[in-house]
Amino acid sequence: MPPKTAKRRLGDVLLEQALVTQEQLQEAIQLQRQTGQSLASILVAKKYLSEEDLVITLSEQLGIPHIRVMNYNIPQEVLNEVPESLARQYQMLPVSVTGDVLTLAMADPLNIMALDDLRMLTSYEIEPVVAVQSELGEAINRHYGGKHSDALYDELLSADSTKNDGVQVVEKKDEIEDIAHAQAEAQDAPVIRLVNLILVSALENRASDIHIEPYERTLRVRYRVDGMLEEQKCPPKSVQSALISRLKIMSGLDIAEHRLPQDGRFRIKFRGHEVDFRVSILPCYHGEKVVMRVLDKSSLSLDLDTLGFADQPMEAFREALALPFGMILLTGPTGSGKTTTLYSALHKLNGPDTNIITVEDPVEYELFGVNQVQVRSEIGLTFAAGLRSILRQDPDVIMVGEIRDEETADIAIKAALTGHLVLSTLHTNDAASVFTRLIDMNMEPFLVQSSVGMAAAQRLLRRVCPDCKEPISVPEEVLERIQYRNRPGAPPPRFVRGRGCSKCKDTGYRGRLAVIEAMTNYPDLQELIMTRAPSAEIKRAAIQCGMSTLRQNALQKAAEGITTIEEVLRVSAAD
C-alpha cells in the first residue's frame, strides 16, 4: 500500500521544512501551470532547492525509501508494465514487481495524479520510492531508449531524417574526395546522426578523449573523463564500417586505406562555439580503432594562476619565464596537461614586442599573436627541420612540441645558448631525469647544465566533488608511510573523500588540477650534471636546495581538501 503521507502535497512539506519560501513556491506553481512541468523539477531548475535536499527531505518526512536508480538493471518485463510516454510524462521508472505490488521510482512521490493513473492502468498497488531527478531522467533514457540506448541506435540506423542534433561540421574545401560506395554509406543521415550523438554526448560528459574500439562481435565506445575511461552504451557492430568511414571523411583521411595508421582532425560548431577533434586511426585485428582527442577552446584557461600549482613550483616557473634565454623543459605522460601549461606560458609571454614561434605535432589550439608551425614528416617538415627554419625568423621565444631525437635536442640547446628562450617537452618520470635523458641523447653535459634553466614534471589530479565531499581522519602511521609532512606554520590537514552523488556520477571526483615539481638549475646541481650523476642523486640535491617534489605538492593538495590521498598515490611515486 502507498504510504498515507502521499496524500500531502510536495509544496506543504517543503514549506514545513523551510527549504523554500512562500514566494518561491508560488512562482514555481505558476510556472507549473504554464509549462506542465513537475513542481520538483521547476524548484531544482530555479536553484531554489538541490536534488539531494529534495530526496532526503521526502524520504525522511514521508517514510519513503530513497534509491540510486542508476545502479539498477531493470528487467524488460518490469519496464513493460509502465508505458514509456507515462514514464516520461511523470518522470517515474518501474523498479520491480513483487506479487501485486509495483515498486516505482519517482522524483515526486506526492504526485497523486501519477499514482492514480498508474494504479488504474496496471491494477498493481504502487509502492513509491524517491530518486534523484537527474538520475531518473538518465535511467529512463537508458532503459526506454534515450540518447544512449540501443533503441536510439536502431532509430538512427533506420530513420529517414536529416536532423543533425545541432552539430555543424566545419569542413575544408579540399578535404573530401569522391570515393563511391563507402562515401555514400558514410553520408547516410542515420550514420551522420550516430556520429553526432557520440560527439555531443562526449562534450556533455566533459570527455577529453573518445575511444571507438572494434571487437569480434561488438563495437565498444568509451570516454575518458577526468583521466579515467568510462564505458558507454555501444552501437551495434553492423554500423562499424559506416561509422569509421564517416569519421575519416570528416577528418580528411583516405577512407579506402584500412592497413595503415592515419591521423587527421576536424572541427564542429556546437551550441555557438567551435570544437576541434584530433583523430587517430589504428588498424587492429577486428577493424580500425579510432581515438579522438577533444580540443574545446571554450573550456581552455590560459591563466597560470588557474592551473593549481603550489607556491614553490609557481615561483620557480615564473622566474624561469623571466629569463632572457635558456630552456624550460616540461615532462609527464600523455594527457598530463603539458600542452595546456606550455600554452599558458606562451600566453603570459605573448605581447606586441615579442616574436613567438612554435613547431608542433599537431597544433592543438590556435593562439592569436603566436606563429604556429605544423609538423609534416611526410614532406620533410620534422621538428628538427622546423626548428632550424624558425631560427632564421628572428624569434624571441621558441616552443618545440616535443624533443624526440638527438637532432632536435641539439638544435634546441644551441638556440637556448644563443639568446632564445626555448620551451619544450620530454618523456621522463620526474624533473631530475630531464638532465640524464638529454645526456643519454648524446648531448654534452656542459651544454646541458648551461642551457636548461628549469625542468618540471607534471601530473593531473582529480578534484574531490564539492557536492559530496566529507572529512575523514587518517591514522598517523598511514601519514608516515605516505611521507606526509605538514609545512611549518601551516594549518592542520583537512583530508576528505567524495561520498559519490549524481553530480559526479558516484565517482566522488569532478574536474582536475595540475600538480608539478619544478627543478631550477641550482648551482649545487651543476657539478652533478657535469659528472653524469644518476637522476636520484640530482633529485636529492634539488630537495636539499628547496625543491618540493611531486609527491609533496600532491599531498599538500590532499591536506587542503582538494583531492584524496588515494588519488595522490595513483599519480605520484614515493620520493
C-alpha positions as CSV (number, residue, x, y, z in Angstrom):
1,M,0.0,0.0,0.0
2,P,1.2,3.5,-0.7
3,P,2.1,5.5,2.4
4,K,-0.7,7.6,3.9
5,T,1.6,10.6,3.8
6,A,1.3,10.5,0.0
7,K,-1.9,12.5,0.4
8,R,0.1,15.5,1.3
9,R,1.4,18.0,-1.2
10,L,5.1,18.5,-2.0
11,G,4.9,22.3,-1.5
12,D,3.5,21.8,2.0
13,V,6.3,19.5,3.1
14,L,9.0,21.8,1.7
15,L,7.4,24.9,3.4
16,E,7.2,23.0,6.7
17,Q,11.0,22.2,6.5
18,A,11.8,25.8,5.5
19,L,13.5,24.5,2.3
20,V,11.7,27.0,0.1
21,T,9.9,30.3,0.8
22,Q,6.3,31.0,0.1
23,E,7.3,33.3,-2.8
24,Q,9.5,30.7,-4.4
25,L,6.8,28.1,-4.1
26,Q,4.1,30.4,-5.7
27,E,6.5,31.2,-8.5
28,A,7.1,27.5,-9.1
29,I,3.4,26.7,-9.0
30,Q,2.7,29.5,-11.6
31,L,5.4,28.1,-13.9
32,Q,4.0,24.6,-13.4
33,R,0.6,25.8,-14.6
34,Q,2.1,27.4,-17.6
35,T,4.6,24.7,-18.7
36,G,3.1,21.5,-17.3
37,Q,6.5,20.5,-15.7
38,S,6.6,18.9,-12.3
39,L,6.9,21.2,-9.3
40,A,10.1,19.4,-8.2
41,S,11.8,19.9,-11.5
42,I,11.0,23.6,-11.5
43,L,12.3,24.2,-8.0
44,V,15.5,22.4,-8.8
45,A,15.9,24.2,-12.1
46,K,15.4,27.5,-10.4
47,K,18.1,26.5,-7.9
48,Y,15.6,27.1,-5.0
49,L,16.3,23.5,-3.9
50,S,19.1,21.0,-4.5
51,E,18.2,17.5,-5.8
52,E,19.8,15.9,-2.8
53,D,17.9,18.1,-0.3
54,L,14.7,17.2,-2.1
55,V,15.3,13.5,-2.0
56,I,16.5,13.4,1.7
57,T,13.5,15.5,2.9
58,L,10.9,13.5,1.1
59,S,12.5,10.2,2.3
60,E,12.7,11.3,5.9
61,Q,9.4,13.2,6.2
62,L,7.3,10.6,4.3
63,G,9.0,7.4,5.4
64,I,9.6,6.5,1.8
65,P,13.0,4.8,0.9
66,H,15.3,6.6,-1.5
67,I,17.4,4.7,-4.0
68,R,20.2,5.3,-6.5
69,V,18.2,4.4,-9.6
70,M,21.3,4.3,-11.9
71,N,22.6,1.3,-10.0
72,Y,19.6,-0.8,-11.0
73,N,19.4,-3.1,-14.1
74,I,15.7,-3.4,-14.6
75,P,14.2,-6.4,-16.5
76,Q,12.3,-5.7,-19.6
77,E,9.2,-7.4,-18.3
78,V,9.1,-4.8,-15.4
79,L,9.6,-2.0,-17.9
80,N,6.7,-3.2,-20.0
81,E,4.3,-2.6,-17.0
82,V,4.7,1.2,-17.5
83,P,4.4,2.8,-20.9
84,E,7.3,5.0,-22.0
85,S,5.1,8.0,-22.5
86,L,3.8,7.8,-19.0
87,A,7.2,7.3,-17.5
88,R,8.5,10.4,-19.3
89,Q,5.4,12.5,-18.5
90,Y,5.6,11.9,-14.8
91,Q,9.4,11.2,-14.5
92,M,9.0,7.8,-13.0
93,L,10.5,4.4,-13.5
94,P,9.3,0.9,-12.5
95,V,11.9,-0.9,-10.5
96,S,10.5,-4.2,-9.5
97,V,7.3,-6.3,-9.2
98,T,6.6,-8.4,-6.1
99,G,3.3,-10.1,-6.1
100,D,0.7,-7.4,-6.7
101,V,3.0,-4.5,-5.7
102,L,4.9,-2.4,-8.3
103,T,7.8,-0.5,-6.8
104,L,8.1,2.8,-8.6
105,A,11.0,5.3,-8.5
106,M,9.8,8.9,-8.6
107,A,11.2,12.3,-8.2
108,D,7.9,13.5,-6.7
109,P,6.2,10.6,-4.8
110,L,3.5,13.1,-3.8
111,N,2.2,13.3,-7.3
112,I,-1.2,11.8,-6.6
113,M,-2.3,12.1,-10.3
114,A,0.6,10.0,-11.4
115,L,0.0,7.3,-8.8
116,D,-3.7,7.2,-9.5
117,D,-3.2,7.0,-13.3
118,L,-0.7,4.2,-12.9
119,R,-2.8,2.3,-10.4
120,M,-5.7,2.4,-12.8
121,L,-3.6,1.4,-15.8
122,T,-1.7,-1.5,-14.2
123,S,-4.1,-2.8,-11.4
124,Y,-1.0,-3.0,-9.2
125,E,-0.6,-1.5,-5.8
126,I,2.0,1.2,-6.2
127,E,4.9,1.5,-3.7
128,P,6.8,4.7,-4.5
129,V,10.5,5.2,-3.7
130,V,12.4,8.5,-4.1
131,A,15.1,9.0,-6.7
132,V,17.2,12.0,-7.7
133,Q,15.5,13.6,-10.7
134,S,18.6,13.9,-13.0
135,E,19.5,10.3,-12.3
136,L,15.9,9.3,-13.0
137,G,15.9,11.1,-16.4
138,E,19.1,9.3,-17.3
139,A,17.7,5.9,-16.2
140,I,14.5,6.5,-18.2
141,N,16.6,7.3,-21.3
142,R,18.8,4.3,-20.8
143,H,16.0,1.8,-20.2
144,Y,13.4,3.1,-22.6
145,G,15.6,4.2,-25.5
146,G,17.1,7.6,-24.7
147,K,20.1,9.2,-26.1
148,H,22.5,6.4,-25.0
149,S,20.3,3.4,-25.7
150,D,20.3,0.6,-28.2
151,A,16.8,1.7,-29.2
152,L,18.1,5.0,-30.3
153,Y,20.9,3.5,-32.3
154,D,18.3,1.4,-34.0
155,E,16.3,4.5,-34.7
156,L,19.3,6.3,-36.1
157,L,20.1,3.5,-38.4
158,S,16.6,3.1,-39.8
159,A,15.2,6.6,-39.6
160,D,14.7,8.7,-42.7
161,S,15.8,12.0,-41.2
162,T,18.4,14.7,-41.8
163,K,18.4,16.0,-38.3
164,N,22.0,16.8,-37.1
165,D,21.3,17.4,-33.4
166,G,22.7,21.0,-33.6
167,V,26.1,19.9,-34.8
168,Q,27.6,21.5,-37.9
169,V,30.8,20.2,-39.4
170,V,33.2,22.9,-40.4
171,E,34.9,21.4,-43.5
172,K,37.9,22.4,-45.5
173,K,37.1,22.7,-49.2
174,D,39.9,20.4,-50.3
175,E,39.4,17.7,-47.7
176,I,36.8,15.4,-49.2
177,E,37.2,13.3,-52.3
178,D,34.6,11.2,-54.1
179,I,35.0,7.5,-53.2
180,A,31.8,6.0,-54.4
181,H,30.2,3.4,-52.1
182,A,32.0,4.0,-48.8
183,Q,31.4,7.7,-49.1
184,A,27.7,7.2,-49.9
185,E,27.3,4.9,-46.9
186,A,29.0,7.3,-44.6
187,Q,26.9,10.2,-45.7
188,D,23.6,8.5,-44.9
189,A,21.5,10.6,-42.5
190,P,21.3,7.9,-39.8
191,V,25.1,7.5,-39.7
192,I,25.6,11.3,-39.5
193,R,23.2,11.4,-36.6
194,L,25.0,8.5,-34.9
195,V,28.4,10.2,-35.1
196,N,26.8,13.5,-33.9
197,L,25.3,11.6,-31.0
198,I,28.7,10.2,-29.9
199,L,30.4,13.7,-30.3
200,V,27.7,15.6,-28.4
201,S,27.5,13.0,-25.6
202,A,31.2,13.3,-25.2
203,L,31.0,17.1,-24.9
204,E,28.2,16.9,-22.4
205,N,30.1,14.4,-20.3
206,R,33.3,16.7,-20.3
207,A,35.3,13.9,-22.0
208,S,38.9,14.6,-23.1
209,D,39.1,11.6,-25.4
210,I,36.7,9.3,-27.3
211,H,37.6,5.7,-27.9
212,I,35.8,3.6,-30.6
213,E,37.2,0.0,-30.4
214,P,36.2,-2.9,-32.7
215,Y,36.0,-6.4,-31.3
216,E,34.8,-9.7,-32.9
217,R,31.1,-9.2,-32.1
218,T,30.9,-5.7,-30.5
219,L,31.8,-2.2,-31.2
220,R,32.9,-0.5,-27.9
221,V,32.7,3.2,-27.1
222,R,34.5,4.7,-24.1
223,Y,35.0,8.3,-22.9
224,R,38.0,9.5,-20.9
225,V,36.5,11.8,-18.2
226,D,38.8,13.3,-15.6
227,G,41.6,11.0,-16.7
228,M,39.6,7.8,-16.3
229,L,37.9,5.7,-19.1
230,E,34.1,5.2,-18.8
231,E,32.2,2.7,-20.8
232,Q,29.3,4.0,-22.8
233,K,26.3,2.3,-24.4
234,C,27.7,0.5,-27.5
235,P,26.3,0.9,-31.0
236,P,25.6,-2.3,-33.0
237,K,28.6,-4.0,-34.7
238,S,26.8,-3.6,-38.1
239,V,27.5,0.2,-38.2
240,Q,31.2,-0.2,-37.7
241,S,32.3,0.4,-41.3
242,A,29.9,3.3,-42.0
243,L,30.8,5.0,-38.6
244,I,34.5,4.9,-39.2
245,S,34.1,6.0,-42.9
246,R,32.1,9.0,-41.7
247,L,34.9,9.9,-39.2
248,K,37.5,9.5,-42.0
249,I,35.6,11.8,-44.3
250,M,35.2,14.4,-41.6
251,S,38.9,14.2,-40.8
252,G,40.1,14.4,-44.5
253,L,41.5,10.9,-44.4
254,D,41.6,8.1,-47.0
255,I,38.5,6.0,-46.5
256,A,39.9,3.3,-48.8
257,E,43.0,2.8,-46.6
258,H,42.5,0.1,-43.9
259,R,46.0,-1.2,-43.5
260,L,48.0,1.8,-42.3
261,P,47.5,4.2,-39.3
262,Q,46.1,7.6,-40.2
263,D,45.9,10.9,-38.3
264,G,43.7,13.9,-39.0
265,R,41.4,16.4,-37.4
266,F,38.0,18.1,-37.9
267,R,36.1,20.9,-36.4
268,I,32.4,21.1,-35.5
269,K,30.3,24.0,-34.4
270,F,28.1,23.1,-31.4
271,R,25.9,25.5,-29.4
272,G,27.5,28.6,-30.8
273,H,31.2,27.6,-30.4
274,E,33.7,25.6,-32.3
275,V,35.3,22.4,-31.0
276,D,38.3,20.7,-32.6
277,F,38.7,16.9,-32.6
278,R,42.2,15.3,-33.3
279,V,41.7,11.9,-34.8
280,S,44.0,8.9,-34.7
281,I,43.1,5.7,-36.6
282,L,44.9,2.4,-35.9
283,P,44.3,-0.9,-37.8
284,C,43.6,-3.7,-35.3
285,Y,42.7,-7.4,-35.6
286,H,38.9,-6.8,-35.9
287,G,39.0,-3.5,-37.7
288,E,40.2,0.1,-37.2
289,K,40.3,1.6,-33.7
290,V,39.6,5.3,-33.5
291,V,40.7,7.7,-30.8
292,M,39.6,11.3,-30.8
293,R,41.1,14.0,-28.6
294,V,38.5,16.7,-27.8
295,L,40.0,20.2,-28.0
296,D,37.4,22.6,-26.7
297,K,39.0,26.0,-26.7
298,S,36.0,27.5,-24.8
299,S,36.9,25.4,-21.8
300,L,40.6,26.2,-22.0
301,S,42.0,28.6,-19.4
302,L,45.4,30.1,-20.2
303,D,45.9,31.8,-16.9
304,L,48.9,30.3,-15.0
305,D,47.2,31.1,-11.7
306,T,44.3,28.8,-12.5
307,L,46.5,25.7,-13.1
308,G,46.6,25.0,-9.4
309,F,50.4,25.0,-8.9
310,A,51.8,25.1,-5.3
311,D,53.8,28.1,-4.2
312,Q,57.3,26.8,-4.7
313,P,56.8,25.5,-8.3
314,M,54.8,28.5,-9.3
315,E,57.5,30.9,-8.1
316,A,60.2,28.7,-9.9
317,F,58.1,28.7,-13.1
318,R,57.6,32.5,-13.1
319,E,61.3,33.0,-12.5
320,A,62.2,30.7,-15.4
321,L,59.8,32.5,-17.8
322,A,61.5,35.8,-16.8
323,L,64.9,34.5,-18.1
324,P,66.1,36.2,-21.3
325,F,67.4,32.8,-22.7
326,G,67.6,29.1,-21.7
327,M,65.4,26.1,-21.8
328,I,62.3,25.3,-19.9
329,L,61.5,21.6,-20.2
330,L,58.3,20.0,-19.1
331,T,57.9,16.3,-18.7
332,G,55.0,13.9,-18.0
333,P,52.9,11.1,-19.6
334,T,50.4,11.7,-22.3
335,G,47.3,13.5,-21.0
336,S,49.1,15.1,-18.1
337,G,48.4,18.7,-19.1
338,K,51.8,19.6,-20.5
339,T,50.4,21.3,-23.6
340,T,48.0,23.5,-21.5
341,T,50.8,24.5,-19.2
342,L,53.1,25.4,-22.2
343,Y,50.2,27.4,-23.9
344,S,49.6,29.2,-20.6
345,A,53.3,30.1,-20.5
346,L,53.2,31.4,-24.1
347,H,50.1,33.4,-23.3
348,K,51.9,35.1,-20.4
349,L,54.9,35.9,-22.7
350,N,52.8,37.0,-25.7
351,G,53.0,40.7,-26.4
352,P,53.5,43.1,-29.3
353,D,57.2,43.3,-28.5
354,T,57.8,39.5,-28.5
355,N,58.2,37.3,-31.6
356,I,56.9,33.8,-30.6
357,I,57.1,30.9,-33.0
358,T,56.2,27.3,-32.3
359,V,56.6,24.0,-34.1
360,E,54.0,21.4,-33.0
361,D,52.7,18.0,-33.9
362,P,49.9,18.7,-34.0
363,V,48.9,22.3,-33.4
364,E,46.2,21.7,-30.7
365,Y,44.9,25.2,-30.1
366,E,45.3,28.4,-32.2
367,L,46.9,31.2,-30.2
368,F,46.5,34.8,-31.6
369,G,49.8,36.6,-31.8
370,V,51.8,33.3,-31.9
371,N,53.2,31.9,-35.2
372,Q,52.5,28.2,-35.1
373,V,54.1,25.6,-37.5
374,Q,52.5,22.2,-38.0
375,V,55.0,19.3,-38.4
376,R,54.5,17.3,-41.6
377,S,57.0,14.5,-41.6
378,E,55.8,13.1,-44.9
379,I,57.2,16.2,-46.7
380,G,60.3,16.5,-44.6
381,L,59.0,19.2,-42.2
382,T,60.1,17.5,-39.0
383,F,60.7,19.1,-35.5
384,A,64.4,19.5,-36.4
385,A,63.7,21.0,-39.8
386,G,61.1,23.3,-38.5
387,L,63.3,24.4,-35.6
388,R,66.2,25.1,-38.0
389,S,63.9,27.3,-40.1
390,I,62.5,29.1,-37.1
391,L,66.0,30.3,-36.1
392,R,66.1,32.3,-39.3
393,Q,62.8,34.1,-38.4
394,D,64.3,36.3,-35.7
395,P,62.4,34.7,-32.8
396,D,62.5,35.8,-29.1
397,V,60.6,32.7,-27.8
398,I,60.5,29.3,-29.3
399,M,58.2,26.4,-28.4
400,V,59.0,22.9,-29.6
401,G,56.2,20.5,-29.1
402,E,58.4,17.6,-28.1
403,I,62.2,16.8,-28.2
404,R,62.1,13.3,-29.7
405,D,65.6,12.8,-31.2
406,E,69.2,13.8,-30.9
407,E,69.0,16.3,-33.8
408,T,66.1,18.3,-32.3
409,A,67.8,18.3,-28.9
410,D,71.0,19.6,-30.4
411,I,69.3,22.5,-32.2
412,A,67.1,23.4,-29.2
413,I,70.2,23.6,-26.9
414,K,72.1,25.7,-29.3
415,A,69.1,28.0,-29.7
416,A,68.9,28.4,-25.9
417,L,72.6,29.2,-25.7
418,T,72.4,31.9,-28.4
419,G,69.9,34.2,-26.8
420,H,66.5,32.5,-27.2
421,L,64.0,31.3,-24.6
422,V,63.1,27.7,-25.6
423,L,60.1,25.8,-24.2
424,S,59.6,22.1,-24.9
425,T,58.6,18.7,-23.5
426,L,60.3,15.4,-22.9
427,H,59.1,12.0,-21.8
428,T,60.7,11.2,-18.4
429,N,59.3,10.2,-15.0
430,D,60.5,13.2,-13.0
431,A,62.2,16.5,-13.3
432,A,65.7,15.2,-12.4
433,S,65.6,12.7,-15.3
434,V,65.4,15.5,-17.8
435,F,69.1,16.1,-17.4
436,T,70.1,12.4,-17.7
437,R,67.8,12.0,-20.6
438,L,69.4,14.8,-22.6
439,I,72.8,13.3,-21.8
440,D,71.6,9.9,-23.0
441,M,70.7,11.6,-26.3
442,N,74.4,12.3,-26.7
443,M,74.3,15.9,-25.5
444,E,77.4,17.1,-23.8
445,P,76.9,17.5,-20.1
446,F,78.4,21.1,-20.1
447,L,75.9,22.1,-22.8
448,V,73.0,20.6,-20.8
449,Q,73.9,22.3,-17.5
450,S,74.5,25.6,-19.3
451,S,71.2,25.6,-21.3
452,V,68.5,24.1,-19.1
453,G,67.0,26.8,-16.9
454,M,64.2,24.7,-15.4
455,A,63.0,21.1,-15.6
456,A,59.5,20.3,-14.4
457,A,57.4,17.2,-14.1
458,Q,53.6,17.4,-14.2
459,R,50.6,15.2,-13.4
460,L,46.8,15.8,-13.2
461,L,44.9,15.1,-10.0
462,R,41.2,14.5,-9.9
463,R,39.4,17.0,-7.7
464,V,37.0,15.8,-5.0
465,C,33.4,16.5,-5.9
466,P,32.5,19.6,-3.9
467,D,28.8,18.5,-3.6
468,C,29.6,15.2,-1.8
469,K,33.0,15.6,-0.1
470,E,33.2,14.7,3.5
471,P,36.0,14.9,6.1
472,I,37.9,11.8,7.1
473,S,40.6,11.0,9.7
474,V,43.9,9.4,8.6
475,P,46.0,7.5,11.1
476,E,49.4,8.8,11.9
477,E,51.1,5.6,10.7
478,V,49.5,6.0,7.3
479,L,50.6,9.6,7.0
480,E,54.1,8.5,7.9
481,R,54.1,5.7,5.3
482,I,53.0,8.0,2.5
483,Q,55.7,10.6,3.5
484,Y,53.3,13.4,4.5
485,R,54.9,16.2,6.3
486,N,52.9,19.3,7.2
487,R,54.6,22.6,6.4
488,P,55.8,24.7,9.4
489,G,53.1,27.2,10.4
490,A,50.5,25.5,8.1
491,P,47.0,24.8,9.4
492,P,46.2,21.1,10.4
493,P,45.4,18.9,7.4
494,R,41.8,18.5,6.2
495,F,41.7,15.2,4.4
496,V,38.5,14.4,2.6
497,R,36.8,11.9,0.3
498,G,34.0,12.0,-2.2
499,R,30.9,10.1,-1.0
500,G,29.5,9.9,-4.5
501,C,26.5,11.8,-5.8
502,S,24.6,12.5,-9.0
503,K,26.8,15.4,-9.9
504,C,29.9,13.2,-10.1
505,K,28.2,10.0,-11.2
506,D,29.0,8.4,-7.9
507,T,32.8,8.6,-8.6
508,G,33.5,11.1,-5.8
509,Y,35.5,13.3,-8.2
510,R,34.7,16.1,-10.6
511,G,37.3,18.1,-12.5
512,R,41.1,18.1,-12.4
513,L,44.0,20.3,-11.4
514,A,47.7,20.2,-12.2
515,V,50.4,19.3,-9.7
516,I,54.0,19.9,-10.6
517,E,57.6,19.6,-9.3
518,A,59.8,22.4,-10.7
519,M,63.6,21.9,-10.5
520,T,65.6,25.1,-11.1
521,N,69.1,24.6,-12.3
522,Y,70.6,25.2,-8.9
523,P,74.4,25.8,-8.7
524,D,74.7,22.7,-6.5
525,L,73.3,20.6,-9.3
526,Q,75.7,21.7,-12.0
527,E,78.7,19.7,-10.8
528,L,76.4,16.6,-10.6
529,I,75.2,17.1,-14.1
530,M,78.8,17.6,-15.3
531,T,79.9,14.3,-13.7
532,R,76.8,12.4,-15.2
533,A,75.4,11.7,-11.8
534,P,72.2,9.5,-11.7
535,S,68.9,11.2,-11.6
536,A,68.2,10.0,-8.0
537,E,71.3,11.9,-6.8
538,I,70.3,15.0,-8.7
539,K,66.8,14.9,-7.2
540,R,68.2,14.5,-3.6
541,A,70.4,17.6,-4.1
542,A,67.5,19.6,-5.5
543,I,65.3,18.7,-2.5
544,Q,68.2,20.0,-0.2
545,C,68.1,23.2,-2.3
546,G,64.5,23.8,-1.5
547,M,62.6,21.9,-4.3
548,S,59.2,20.4,-3.3
549,T,58.6,17.1,-5.0
550,L,55.6,15.9,-7.0
551,R,54.5,13.7,-4.1
552,Q,54.9,16.6,-1.5
553,N,52.9,19.0,-3.6
554,A,50.2,16.4,-4.3
555,L,49.9,15.5,-0.6
556,Q,49.6,19.2,0.1
557,K,46.5,19.4,-2.2
558,A,45.1,16.4,-0.3
559,A,45.7,18.1,3.0
560,E,43.9,21.2,1.8
561,G,40.8,19.1,1.0
562,I,41.1,19.5,-2.8
563,T,41.9,15.8,-3.7
564,T,42.2,12.5,-1.9
565,I,45.2,10.5,-0.6
566,E,44.2,7.6,-3.0
567,E,44.4,10.0,-5.9
568,V,47.9,11.2,-4.8
569,L,49.1,7.6,-4.6
570,R,47.7,6.9,-8.0
571,V,49.6,9.6,-9.9
572,S,52.8,10.1,-7.9
573,A,55.7,7.9,-6.8
574,A,57.4,8.0,-3.4
575,D,60.4,10.3,-3.0
